[in-house]
Amino acid sequence: MSDIPFPKRPGVPSVSWLIRALDAVEAPTWGVFLGVYGGFGALTYWWQQIPVPVVMIVGAYLVCLQMHLAHEVLHGHPTRNRHINEALVAIPLSLWLPYPIYRDSHLAHHKVVPLTCPVQDPESFYVSPARWQQTSRAMRTLLIWNQSLAGRLTLGPILMVSRFLSGEAQRFVHGDRRYLGAWAVHALGAGLVLAWVVWVCGMPVWLYLAGIVYPSLSLALLRSFVEHQAEADQARRCAIVEGGPLTSLLFLNNNLHLVHHARPSLAWYHIPAAYRMKQQRWLARNGGYRYRSYWQVLRQHFFRPKQSPLWPGDTAP
């Protein structure tokens, strides 16, 4: 159970007891799971009775939300049983990333001291000086564009998925077969998703891929766009984005990223209280690396790259 205090209502002890009981079983997380899978099933089954733009927007939101539930799972939620937790995200609505690979990569990311270092951080969007020298002018242009929000949302999914698949192919060529089983399970799960969407629901595969999956990856990249920056101080590499209700739910409060990195096992619905309780300390810790909203991120970085994609080697510890 979390150590975040709950609001007390004098004279109504049953309310406090109920809240703590619901927290003990992580009821909010279960509620999100039910909302995602129930909403996804209903949306895809009755998609022909719904305007296509609504199908795309709601579908992308739900698929992106499932990706963030996978993030909760790898940090030990909603149960203490790892197998139960992982079974909850075994069906990959986004189709592209086997959960065990994501789990191991993300946990490694949390252990990296020089966050954002492209050599050590598996989630870095920067390029090492050595690789930069070997990169063509056209690719450099794409990488710079990818450091703007417009580039991250439009080309970011292609760059991210192609980089990931290239790395997996190189892993296989060099004899590393540790994730073959994960890929087999993933292929089965992705096949079930497509069978449901295409055969049962009659949705064109192009609509699901281009209208739901691709935008869901763009939404996920919206969150990660500013969550880290290259700075000399490790703590100043993690951002705080005070999102609104829709983005905070979509990202399961991972937009308050510094708090998550400092307390990675804290359940998503306790992160805002942890931030509010010591807000000034958090902001002092990361040097004020904060955005009031994602609208501010959009205004500041939509066309303007937030940083160079070239890793500034002199900031490495």
Buried (B, 14 or more C-beta within 10 A) or exposed (E): EBEBEEEEEEEEEEEBEEBEEEBEEBBBBBEBBEEBBEBBBEBBBEBEEBEEEEBBBBBBBBBBBBBBBBBBBBBBBBBEEEEEBBEBBBBBBBBBBBBBBBBBBBEEBEEBEBBBBBEBBBBBBBBBEEBBEEBEEEBBEBBBBBBBBBBBBBBBBEBBBEEBEEEBEEBEEEEEEEBEEBBEBBEEBBEEBBEBBBEEBEBEEEBBEEBBBBBBBBBBBBBBBBBBBBBEEBBBBBBBBBBEEEBBBBBBBBBBBBBBBBBBEBBBBBBBBBBEEEBEEBBEBBEEBBBEBBEBBBEEBEEEBBBBBBBBEEBBE
